[in-house]
Amino acid sequence: MTFRERDIAEGFEEHKLDALFLDVSNPRDYLSQIHAALAGGSFFGSILAPTNQVINLVTDLQSSDFGLIEMEELPLGRYKTVSA
């Protein structure tokens, strides 16, 4: 696997991807770059913490050419480690 560093705003070198996952604070700023990199029927995922970011992203995805939009909440659980 080759790793490259590039500004997302410039777009992705890869195209017709099966899936794209971004962990950035405001993925809605890059929807056109994401759409251009994905093949039709592909998957896009993002991690967002504040609810307002989730609402804004879902709203923008609905207004763009994205379909089958789903949102899942993943609860965080903390575990205490114990030495034996």
Secondary structure, 3 states (H helix, E strand, C coil): CCCCCCCHHHCCCCCCEEEEEECCCCHHHHHHHHHHHEEEEEEEEECCCCHHHHHHHHHHHHHCCCCCCCCCCCCCCCCCCCCC
